[in-house]
Amino acid sequence: MQLLAVLEVARQSLHTMLRSRLLWLVVPLEVLAVLVPWLILENARVPPGGREAFCLTAFWFHLFLLTPWIGMFYGVQAVHGDIEDRSFQYLFLRPVPRWVLLLGKWLSAAVITTALAGFGMLVLMGGMSLMSWDWPSGYPETELLPMFFASAALAGAAYTSVAVLFGVWFRRPMVWSVFFVVGFEFFVSNLPPGATVRSFTVADPVRRFLLDWLEPTQKLARQLWPSQRNFDPEQLGTPLVSLAQFVVFNLLLAVWIYGRTEYDSRPRD
């Protein structure tokens, strides 16, 4: 019964998120992203192969640039929006545990983040299939899409778990979200591959997961992981375990804070 309640909360939250104006910004950006490989193809003296161009654009634009901000925005809005406009008091009056509300909202944020990233990559592959790229197999490698869809799902679940935690914990969660994405993850990305603190990020395990699946050439691996000169599969570690532990820790802490905190229910001035 509780699982059905989580799914129902997720459904209702997802319906609300689909009315967000952010969609009107993100979807056109993802369509325009097709111009990136087109410009490379038209202006490079020796353009890279289609596989390399797709991997670079899909990773750096969709996974590295858009997905963190989409996940942070929807994750924060899912929980902090109710706290900010004081509508949480109506939710708390319902016979539904707070942890059910929180997990349902996190699930909806993770789903819409993954869906937007997947849509962008699908559009990118479709656009590149209409261009004269040189693919190693002679045709557009659509088998790359499941790899990137899985990476987007992992990134979406992880970033939204951070956003949900910030949303129930801090008064200005988007400020902390910016610090996490721009400050903390950028700093950690320059540390040695074996640094333990890398397990407390999202970008690094997702990159390791993708590289392990792609089995790239040294050139492509260097382009996807610029801070490492020589790609060594043994340095990848266990990214799935790191991400799972990261998400579970964030959600458990968020549930604990959400269940114990008495939020201000007074109308804002």
N, C-alpha and C positions, 0 to 999 in steps of 0.2 A: 504493500500500500504506500509506503513512504517513497519507493522508487517511482511509482505513478505520480505522486505529488510533486516530486522533483521534475519529472518530465512535463507536467502541466505548468508549473512555474516557468520552466524554460520556454515552453510554447508561448505563454502570454508575454514573457519578456522579449522574446524574439519578434513577436508581432509588433511590439512597441518600437524596437530598434529598427525595424524595416521602414519606419516613417522618419528616421533620422535624416537630416539634411547632409550628413557626411557622405551618404551614398551618392549624392549628386556631385560630389567632389572626387571621390575615389574612383568610381566607375569610368568617368571620362579620362582620368589620369591613366588608368590601366589600359584603356583603348589607345591613348596617345603613346604609351610605352612601346608600341610596335614600331614607332618611328626611330627608336634607338638602334636596333639592328639594321634598319633600312639605311640610316645615315652612315653606319659603319661600312655597310656593303657598297655604298655609292662613293665614299670618300677615301677609304683605305686603299693603298697601293696593292697590298697583298692581304685581302680580307681573310679573317679566320674562317674555319669551317662552320657549318651550321650548328653542329653539336656544341662547339665551344661558345659561339655567339648566344645560343639559347641559354646555356648554363650560366653564363656571366650575367645576362640581362635578368633572367628569372631569379638568380640568387641576390644580386646586389640591389636590384630595384624592388622586387616583390618581397623576398624574404628578409633582406637586411634593412631596407628603407621603409616600405609601406606597412608590413605586417606588425612590427613593434608598435607603431603609433595607432594603427587601427585597433589592435588588441588592448592597448592601454586606454584608449578613449572609451571603447564599449565596456570594458571591464570596470572602469571607474564609474561610468554613467549608470551601469546596471545596479550598483548598490548605493553609491554616494548620491545619485540623483534623488532617490527617495529620502535620504537623510537631509539633503540640502533643502528640498521643498516641503519637508515635514510630513510627507505622505506615508512615511514608514509606520506611523502610529496606527494607521488603518490596516496595514499588513500585519502588525503585531497583535491586533485584536482578533485575527482569524485563528481558528484552531489548527494552525500549522506551525511546527517547530521552526525556530529561526534557521537552524542548519539546513533545513529543506529549502527555505527561501534563498539562502546564500548559494547553495550548490546549483539550484535551478538557474539562478541569474548568471553564475559563472559558466554553466553549460551553454546557455544561449549566447553569451559573449564569445565563447570559444568557437561555437558553430558558425556564427556570422563572420568572424575573423577568418576562419579557415575557408569558408565559401567565397569570400571576396578575393583572397589570395589565389585560390584555385581557379576562379573565373579569369583573373588577370593572366595567369599562366596559360590557360586554354586559349585565350584571345591571342597571346603572344605566339604560341605554336601555330595557330591558324593563320596569323599574318605572315609569319616566316615561311609557311608552306607555299605562299603565293609569290615568294621572291626566289631569285636564282641562287640559292645557297648551295654550297658544295657539302653534301652530307656524306659521311663515311660509308653508309650503307646504300647511298644512291637515292634515298627518299627521306622525308622528314621523320625523325626518330620519335614517334609518339610514345614509345615505351619509356621515354624520359619523364612523361607526365606523372605516372604513379609515384615515382621517386620524389618529385617535387611536391606533389599533393600530400604525401605522407610527412614530408618535412614541414609543410605549411600547417598541417594539423598539430604536429608536435609544438611548433612555435606558437600557434594560436592558443593552445591549451596552457602553455607555460607563461606567456606574457599576460594573458587574462587572469591567471592565478595571482600574479604579482599585483595587477591592477585592482583586483578584488580585495586583496589584503590591504593595499594602500587606501582603498575607498572606505573600508570600515575602521581604519586606524587613525588616519590623519585628517585634519581639517582642510588641507589643500593637497589632495592626492595627486593632481596632475603635475604639481611642482616636483613631487617626489618621483613621479613617473619619468619626467624629463631627466632628473638626476640619475635615475637607474639606467636609462637607455643611452644617454649621451655621456654621462660621467663615468659611472661604475663599469659598464660593459666596455667602453672604450679603453679605460685604464687596464682592465684585466686582459683585454685582447693583446696587449703588448708584453704580457708576462710570458715566461717559458712555458712550453706545452705541458709540462708535468706539474705546473702549479695547482695546488689543491683548490684554490679559490675559483678556478675556472668552472668548478661544478656548481657554483652559485650564480651562474649566468645562464642565459637562454641562447644567445647567438653562438657561443662556442660549441656546446653539445649538438646543436642543430647542424652546424657546419661539419662537425666530425661525423655525424650520422649520414649526412649527404655524401661526404667524401668516401666513406666506407662503402656506400651503395654504388656510387658512380664508378669507382676504381679508375680515377682520372689519370691522364698523363702528367708528368712532372710539370709541364708548362701550365696546364689547366689548374692543377692543384696549387701552384704558386700564385695564380691569378685569383683563386678563391680564398686562399689563405696567405696573404701577402707577408705577414710577419714571420713565416716559416720558409726558409730558403730551400730546404730539401724535404720533400714529402715522404714521411715514413708511416705506413699503416699501423705500426706498433704504438705510435703516439696517440692513436684515436681513443684508446681506452674503451669504456663502456658508456657511450652517450645516452642510450635508452635508460639505463639504470640511474644515471645522473639526473636526467629530466624527470623521471618518475618520482625520485626522492624529492626533487625541487618542488614539483607541483603538489605532492602530498603534504609536504611541510608547510607550504604557503596556505593551502586550503585548511589544514587543521588549525593553524594559528589564526586564520581569518574567522573560522567557525567559533573558536574560543573567544576571540575579542567581540564578535558580533553577538554572541549569546550572553556576554557579561556586561556589555556597555549600556548605560542608560543615556540615550541620545537626547539632545535638547529638543523638546517638542513645542517650545514657544514660537509663536509667529515671528518671522523676521521683521525688523524695523524697515 
